[in-house]
């Protein structure tokens, strides 16, 4: 089952279930947000899928029309964006570890000691998939922003005027809602373009936090249920409607050094992330990135993440922001 949030032609927010064979979205009665639908399911003690089936209506919307008109929203959001945490982890896939290692090769000592990146990756390989009931090694973690940094599918990914680069990071994203007692509930999974500044990060590893403070995009569909252990697809960059670069997307636990359970534990072990009513989008890490292949993106390039198990591709176009001015005052 896959869900989307859309705006109807009349300007009404709705939640719908994707019907791939018909190319349609079947609207869910009585729900205007996935957040509200999930809250209702939690309160009733039933699964999100069962709640959807209980409210499934008969009205249909053409999916392609909604996408082309920009009426498909991010698959989850929060009425208070500051309560929507956007975070993630890296060095969970072989490809990302190799890229990060090349970026930080200068940090190697003369005796060939591993960089910090490869040390973290090796720790994950050796201890990132603990046995049931055990806790594995802690992964890398980063803060991306809050709900205001999320842009919907088909919307621009804006690179700040001060940025040195803007590159795609195609990832699977886990979506979570904390219940009134502070217990996290996984709603499902979606595609994400984490979008970061690898050139800034490469200057010095201590700049990794700065490189992550950018917009991102998730969606268009929320996959309800378990994540397959092997997930594959294609990541591509289009320039002037022609393919500039493409790579294979590989993820799922079979292609990761950490189990999802271990990644989730080390995020939600912090009580600040278990605040009742908060929403979380947690990026699980990228395996392939165009910047590792010498690609330099520019305004107008379109990123496409096409992974069939998640339905329609996540597409966004890179744009460059003009310089912003602001004034810091004293009170």
Buried (B, 14 or more C-beta within 10 A) or exposed (E): BBBBBBBBEEEEBBBBBBEEEEEBBBBBEEBEBBBEBBBBBBEEEEBBBEBBEBBEBEEBBEBEEBBEEEBBBBBBBBEEBEBBBBBBBBBBBBBBBBBBBEBBEEBEEEEEEBBBBBEBBBBBBEBBBBEEEEEBBBBBBBEBBBBEBBBBBBBBBBBBEEBBBBBBBBBBBBBBBBBEEBEBBBBBBBBBBBBBBBBBBBEEBEBBEBBBBBBBBBBBBBBBEEBBEEBBBBBBBBBEEEEBBBBEBBBBBEBBBBBBBBBBBBBBEEEEBBEEBBBBBBBBBBBBBBBBEEBEBEEEBBBBBBBEBBBBBBBBBBBBBEEEEEEEEEE
